[in-house]
Amino acid sequence: MKLLCIAAAGLVAGNLTAGDWPQWRGPERNGISSEKVSAVWPAEGPKVLWQASVGTGFSSLSVSQGRGYTMGNTTNQDTIWCFDANTGKPLWHHSYAAQLSPQWYEGGPGSTPTVDSGRVFTLSKWGDVFCLEAATGAVLWQRDLRQEGVKPNRWGFAGSPLIRGNAVILNAGSAGIALDRESGRTLWSNGTNIAGYASPTSFGSGGTASVLIFAAKHLVALDPQNGRELWRQLWETSWDTNNTDPLTYGEHIFISSFSRGCGLLSVTNGKPSLIYTNGLMHSHLSPGILLGEYLYAFNGEAKQETDLRCVHVPTGELKWTSKAPAFGSLIMADGKLLVLSDKGELLLAEASPAAFTPLARAKVLSGVCWTPPALADGRLYVRNAKGELRCLELAMKP
């Protein structure tokens, strides 16, 4: 079976410059950067260019036009932050009331800001939606989804906004909501019941463009223009923990949940069918990196030990596992995996189905580190749950 990776149309945010990382998981929402990074690190690890405190949470950093954006919570107030990406100087911030609500974790916002054509779009864990001017932080419009009957799920909304044309698409409600990017009015809505935690994902099958919403109990494909349901695939999990984004390539979709395992779907003539389901990948928080036919991601069944592993997606064959590190998140640049362990160790390794062999490693943070790094203009941005944000130098030396 030959599976071809495709670049989903409409994902790249407007007005990009080289090196931008303007949304969750980068320019094409796949965690992959085209930048070159240095594989030779100082003994003490990559140089810390600047650091900041942004409040408790798990929001990653988005970088566009020389500015970085993230979110955190302090004393039951969420704050949307904007920094000079080069120096770390705070340029503006916007705060609003929001409960921290730790529940078996530290709490705070889990969604990452999306930057598009001079605007920043954010979603709080309780349904506050903001559109702000990217340069100044001026609020252009805001919505509170709770006031419209949309129910937050148990741990709050975590999916990051997806921009498709004039639509801001959210994994909220029964199977997605779209707001007009200019005014914030509702373009379409698919009910008010609880959502899943994954971010909306673009998908193309048979020439038909769609958006995937990993809802509480189903994977649902929608027409992004009007929200019309194209198909759905039942995928029930304990506690409705469909957390990680679907991974798409060609006519296929890979999904994984930590309390159920994984599955590979094929979409033919507008209908999904399961090629296989197995327990070789139980994804917790982020979907990992799909490179060609190989997935590199952290696995861990509920109440079981975790590890980093490589899976051949077409067949579901396990290629290798590594316990060092055993849990965390990862992105990819220059054909190399950049892995941030849950304890704050950063590792660089070739993306290879043969074995996991680190080329460099260094302790770069303390505390709980679940948030995937972001890479822009040779700078790697990492944060922990308490909100310690650091900018590391990873640029290739001339």
N, C-alpha and C positions, 0 to 999 in steps of 0.2 A: 504494500500500500504506500503510495507516495503522497505525502501531505505537504502542501506548499504554503509558506507564510505569506500573508498579504498585509499591506498597509491599509488600514481602514480609512476610507475617505471621510473628511470632515473632522478629524481628530486634532490636527495641528492648529494651535491657537493663532489668532490673527496677529499680524505685525511682529512676527518672531525675528529675533536676531540670532546669529550663530551662538550656540552654547546655551540658549534658553531651555529651561525646564519648567514650563508654565502651568503644570497641573500634576495631579496624582500620577506617579509612575512615568513622568516625562512627556516629551513631545507627542509620542504616539501611544501613550498609556500602556506601554509594554515593559517598562523598567529598563529599556536599552538605550544607551547613549552612543553617539557616533564619535565622541571625543577620544583623544589619546590620553592615557594617564601614565604617570611614572610608576614603574615597578621597583624602583630603588628608593627606599625610605631611610631617613636618618635612624640611628639606633633608638632614639626616643619616640619614633613614630613620625607621621606627617606633621608638619609645622601647623600650629594653631594660629590662624590669621586673625580671628576675633571670636568672641563668645558673648552670649546674652542669656537672660532669663526671661522666659515667655509664659510661664505658668504651666500647671499640670495639664497633661493631655497627650495625645498620640498623633496630632496633626503633623504631616510632613511639611517640607518647605517647597514652595513654588517660586521660580525665579524668572523674571521677564523684564527686559529693558533696564537691566542693572539694579533691579529692586527685588528683594526677597520677601515672601509673605507666609505667615503661619498663624496658628491659633493656640491659645492656652487658657487655663482657668485659674484665677486667684480670688480667694474669699467669695466664692459663688458668683463671680463675674467672669464671663468669657471676654477675651480680648483678641481682636484681629490685629496683627502686627505687620508693619512694613519697615524693612531695613534697607539701607544701602548695602547691596550685596558685596561690594568691594571692601568696605570698612566696618560694617556692622552698626553704623550710626542709625539710631531709630529715626525714621522719617515721619511716621504718623502711627497712631493706633486708634482703634474704635472698640469701646467696651459696652457691654449690656448684661443685664441680670441673667444668670443661668446657673442652675444647681450643679455642683461638682458630681454628686451622686456616685461615689465609689461603691462598687458591688463586686467583690472578689478581684478587684483591680483598682488602680488609683483614681479612675474617673477622668472627667474632662472631655473636651471635643476629640473626636476621632477622624473627622473629615478634613481633607486638605483643600485649601483655596484653589480655585481655577481662575486663571488670568486670560482674558480674551479681549483684544482690540481696545485696550485702555480701561478695561473694567475688571474688577475682582468679584467673584461670586463665591459665597460661603454658605454652609449649612451647619447649624449647631446640632448637638445630639438630641435636642428637644423640638426641633422644627423651625427655628428662626432662620430665615433666608435673607441674606443681604446682597445687594449689588452696590459696590462702592467705586468711586473714581480711583483708578490705580495710582495716580500721581499724588493725590491729596488726601484720600480717605473719605471724601465727602460722600454721604449716603445718598445714592440716586433713587433707590427704592428698597423696601423691606417687606417681608411677609412673615406671619406667624402661622404655620400650618395647623397648629393645634386649635386655633380659633375657627378653623374650617372643618374640624372634626377628624383630622388625620391623626391616627394613633401612633405614638412612638413605640418602638419595640422594647424589649426588656432592658437592653443596654443602650438604647437611644440610636438615632440615625448615625451611620458611619460612612456611608457612600459619598464620594466626592462628585460635585456637579460635572456633567458632561454637556458641552456646547455643541449643538448641531444646528447650523444655520442661525435662525433667530430664537431657537428654543434652548432653555436651560433645563436639562433633564435630570431628575432626581429619583433615586431609589427610595420613594416614600409612598405611603398608601399601599393598596393591595398589589398593584403592578405598575408603579411609576406615575410621576406627575411631570408635566412640562410647563414652564413659565416663560413668558415673553421676555427676552433679554433686555428690551428697551424699557418696558413699563412694569414688569413683574406680574401682569395679569395671567390668569390660568389659560393656557392654550388647550390642554387636555388633562384628564385625570382618570385613573382607573380604580376608584374606590378609596376607602379610608381605613381599611384594616391594616394590621402591622406589616412592616416590610422586612426584607432581608437586610444584611449589613454590607453587601458588596457594592462596588461602584457600577453605574451603568456602563455598558460596553457596546461599541459599534460592531456590526456583523453584516457581511454581504454573502448572500447565497443565491445562485442562479440569476444573478443580475438584480436581485432585490435587496435594497438597503434596509437594514433593520437595527433596532437597539435591543440588547439583551438586558433584562431586569432579573437578577437572581433574587426572587421574592422569598417569602418566609417558607413556602412549601413547594414552589415550582420554579423552573427556569422558563421565563416568558419572553417571546420575541414580539416586538411591537413595530408598527409603522411609525417612524419618528415624526412624520408630518401631522398625524392626527391621533396617535396613541392606539390605533386599532390593533387588536391582538391578532397575530399571524399564526402562532402556535404556542403550545406550552408542553413542558415535560415535567412530570411529577418528580420531586426530589425532597423527600421528607427527612428531617434530621431531629435529633433530640434538641429541645429548647429552641427550635427554629434557627439554628446557627449556620445559615448559608452566608459565610463571612467573606469568602475570597472571590475575586472577579473571575468570571469565565475567561478561558484562554481560547482565542479563535485563530484558525488558520484554514484557508480553503473552505471546504464545505463541512468542516469539523469543529466541534466545541469540546473542550476538556473542562470538567467541573470537579470540584473536590470540597469536602466538608470534614472537619475533624472528628465528628461523631458518627460518620457514615463511611467514608472512603471516597473513591473517585469513580468517574465514569467518562466514557468517550461517546459523543453523539455524532451522528452523521445526519445532515439535513438534505433531503432529496425531494424535489417537487413540492417544496414548502412544508415538508413534514419531517419531524425529528424521529430518529430511531437510535436506540442504545446499541453500540457495538460491543461494549463490555462494561462491567462494573467490577471493582475489586478493592482490596484493602491495602494496596501498595502505597497510596498517598492519602494522608489525612491532613489537609491544609488547615492551619489555625487562623492566621491573621492576614497574610499577604500571599498572593498566588505564585510567587517565584518567577523564574525566567524560563521562557520557552524559546529555545534556539534550534531552528530546524526541527528535527523530530524528537529532540531531547528536552526534558523538563528538569530544571534544577530548583529544588524547593525544600523547605523544612516540612517534615512529616511528624505527626504525633497523634495517635489515637487517644481519645479521652481516657485519662487516668493511666496512660501507658508512657513509657519513655519516648523521648523525641530524638530525631536525628536529621541531618542534612542528607539528601539522597538525589540520585539521578534516575529518571525513569524514561524508557523508550516509549513514547506516547502511542504510536500506532499499535503496538503489541501489548502494552502494559507491562513490559519486562523491566525488572529492577536491575540497573547496571552497577550501582555502588551505593554504599552508605558511609557516613562519617559522623562520629560522635564528638568531633572537635572542629567546629562548635556543634552543639546538639540542638540549639534553638536560636532563632533570630529572624533576620530578613536579608534580602539581597537585591542588588541591581547589577547591570552589566555595562562595561565600557571597554572598547578596544579588544573585544573578544575575551575579556577577563571578567570573572565574577568579583564583585565587591560585596563582601559579606559582613554584616554587623551583627555580632552575637547579642543575645539578650542580656549579657553582662558587660557589654561595651567594648569588646575586642573587635577590631577591624582586620579583615583578612583579604588578601588579593590572591586569586588562583585562576589558572587557565580553565575556561569552560570546556571540559573534555568528558566524554562518556567513559573514558578508560579508568579514571581515578580522580579523587580530589587531592590535589597537591598544592598547598599554599606556597606562593612565591614571596610573600611578605605578610607580617602580622604585627599588630601593635595595640595596646590598650589605649583607647581614645576617650572613653566615657566611663562613668560609674553609674550605679543604679540600674533600674529596669529599662532596657532598650528594645522596644518592640517596633518602633517606627522605621520604615525603610529610609535609607539615605537618599539625598538628591544631589545631582551633579550638574554644575553649570560653570563654563569658562574655567575649567581646571580647578574648581573649588568644590569640595565635598562637604555637604551639610548633614550633620548628625545631631540627634537630640535624644534625651531620655524622658521617662514618664514625668519626672518632676519639672521638666521644662528647661533643662540646661541645654542650650543650643550652641554648637561649635561649628566653625567654618575651618576646614582643613585644606592645606595646599596639596594638590595632587597633579598639578600641571607638569607636562614634560619639560625638562630643562633644555634650553637651546644648545 
